[in-house]
Amino acid sequence: MTSPLWQACSVAPRQILTVIHDLGNSITIAPRSFVIMDMKYITVKTAGDSPELIPFIFPRSVNHDAMYEGVRTAFISQDWIRCTVVSAGFVDMETMRCHGRSETLNLKPAKGDTALLRATYGGPKS
């Protein structure tokens, strides 16, 4: 079962590459051509009977911990479901390869993150 937030963010995963939170507290959808090559990401795991892994890609200017807090707060405020961050790092937007680590969350990419991001947002299969 897919959470309502994820449904809202996955209208066209191959055409819409990322969700960027701008200064006006609104959500801006950025097409591939407008996204820089190296961005940050977190993967959250939802709680409940059917947990799922949901990756979020965001600009390098946003700290990993701030993004997680925003996602967690959105899940709680909408009374959708609880979530926990399980991995974080950087993603090369050309190859969709995960690398690096999050200093603010003290987490690194999990083994399956590259495949998860490619399956979610598109990109090379290998």
N, C-alpha and C positions, 0 to 999 in steps of 0.2 A: 504494500500500500504506500502511495506517495503522499508526502505531507503537502498541505495547501501552499506553504511558502515555496517549496520546490516546484510545484506545478506552475506557480506564477513566474518563476525564474527560468523555466525551460520551454518557452514558447517555440523557439526554433534554435536548438543548440548549435547547429552548424553555422548559422548566420549570425546569431547573437552570441558573442564570445564572453562577455563579462558584465557584471552589474556594478556600477560605480556610484557610490554615495557622494553627492555633491554638497556644497556648503549651504544650499537652500533646504536641506533635509528632505530632498526628493530623490527618487531613484532614476538614474540615467542609464539607458542601455547603450553600450558602445560596440559598434560593429568591428570586425577584425581589422579593417583598414585604419582605424583610429586608435588602436591599442599598442602600447609600446611593447618591445620584445621580451622584457623580463618583468614579471609581476609576482606578487605574493599570493599564497593560498593557505587556507585551512581546510581540514576535513573534520566534520562533526559526525558523531554517531548518535542517532536518536535512541531514546529509551522506549520500552514497551514490548509488546508481544512480537512485533516484527521490526526489529531495529534495522536501520539502513544507514549507509555512509553517504553524506552529502558534502561535496566539495564546493568551496566558494573561492573565486579568484577576485583579487582586488588590487588597487594601485600600491606601489612601493611606499608611497607617502603615508599610508595608514599602518599603524603597528598591528602585529598579529593579535595581541591581547585585546586591543580596542575593537577589532573586527569580531573576535569571538564574543566579546561582551555584547556587541550590537546584535549578533545573530541569536545569542542566548536570550537576550531581553525580548527580541521580536517573537521568538518561540513562546516564551512565558506569557508575554502581554496578550498574545492572541489565543492563549490557552490551548495551543496546539499540542505540544509535546516537549518533554525535556530533552536536552542534548548535552553531549560532552565532547570537547575537542580531543581528537585522538592523534592528529599529526598536523604538521605545519612546515612551511618552507617557502621556496621560490619555484616558479615555473617559467621555463623558456617558452614563450608563446609561439615560436616558430616550430619547435619540435614537440612541444607539450611534455618535456622532460622535467621531472621534479629534482631539485637539488638544494643544497644549503641547509639552513636550520633557522628556527625562530628563537631569538634570544629572549624575547619577552614572555614566551610560553615555555621555553626550555624544551622544545620538541623538534624533531626532525621528520623528514618524509618517511612514511611507512612503505614497506616493500611494494604494495599494490597501488600506490598513489598515482604513478604515471599512467597506468592502465585505466584507473578510475577516471582521471581527468580526460584522457583521450576518449573514453566511452561516453562521457557526459558532454564534453564540449567539441568533440571532433579532433582530428589530427592523425598523424601517422599511426599505423597499427603496430609497428615494431620499432 
